[in-house]
């Protein structure tokens, strides 16, 4: 685990995310969209 001045990376990421709520929501939306697309692709290729 990477650490900066004994602060765990998770904590740094969480602070960064909390300071950028709108960006994080956009990122989440992007991943959700991507995930749904992947599920559809898998369903199509399973047929």
C-alpha positions in Angstrom: 0.0 0.0 0.0 1.4 3.4 -1.0 1.6 5.9 1.8 2.4 9.6 1.9 3.7 10.9 5.3 2.0 7.8 7.0 -1.4 8.7 5.5 -2.9 5.6 3.7 -3.6 6.1 0.0 -7.2 5.2 0.6 -7.6 8.2 3.0 -6.0 10.5 0.4 -8.3 9.2 -2.3 -11.3 9.5 -0.1 -10.4 13.1 0.7 -9.9 13.9 -3.0 -13.2 12.3 -3.8 -15.0 14.2 -1.1 -13.6 17.5 -2.4 -14.8 16.6 -5.9 -18.3 15.2 -5.5 -19.6 16.2 -8.9 -16.6 14.7 -10.7 -16.9 11.5 -8.7 -20.6 11.2 -9.5 -19.8 11.7 -13.2 -17.1 9.0 -12.9 -19.5 6.6 -11.2 -22.2 7.3 -13.9 -19.6 6.6 -16.6 -18.6 3.3 -14.9 -22.3 2.3 -14.4 -23.0 3.0 -18.1 -19.9 1.1 -19.1 -20.9 -1.8 -16.8 -24.5 -1.9 -18.3 -23.0 -1.9 -21.8 -20.7 -4.8 -20.9 -23.6 -6.8 -19.5 -25.6 -6.3 -22.7 -22.5 -7.3 -24.8 -22.2 -10.5 -22.7 -25.9 -11.3 -23.0 -25.7 -10.9 -26.8 -22.6 -13.0 -27.1 -24.1 -15.7 -24.9 -27.0 -16.2 -27.4 
